[in-house]
């Protein structure tokens, strides 16, 4: 029986299938996840779990190379925007775009994680990174 890391079977399996540059989405309770995208629904009640809580667990178990959020997140929910950056690391590049474009991009994520978060425009797409474990014989090549 698995007792460490991500215990949710579906979430653990989907993360294991991610390759470099693959994308996943962590979204709020109201985001219209496309029917074609597999969903791990973690929402239990209003405000639980928050996107922040899910990202804190993902940050320990998933290498993120790039963060994609809506421009509206920065403008309308600036504390959420900053919290996401703090959790995932301020050194990770953030791409912002119009919410409508983020919705279009959601069609191409490998899977989505639905939360109970009701913070407006708090949806986040994470692009898989290679992580720090990879050996580079000559990093300055």
PyMOL commands that set and color helices and strands:
alter all, ss='L'
color gray80, all
select helices_A, chain A and resi 9-16+51-61+71-76+78-88+99-108
alter helices_A, ss='H'
color red, helices_A
select strands_A, chain A and resi 23-27+38-41+64-70+93-97+111-114+124-128
alter strands_A, ss='S'
color yellow, strands_A
deselect
rebuild
show_as cartoon
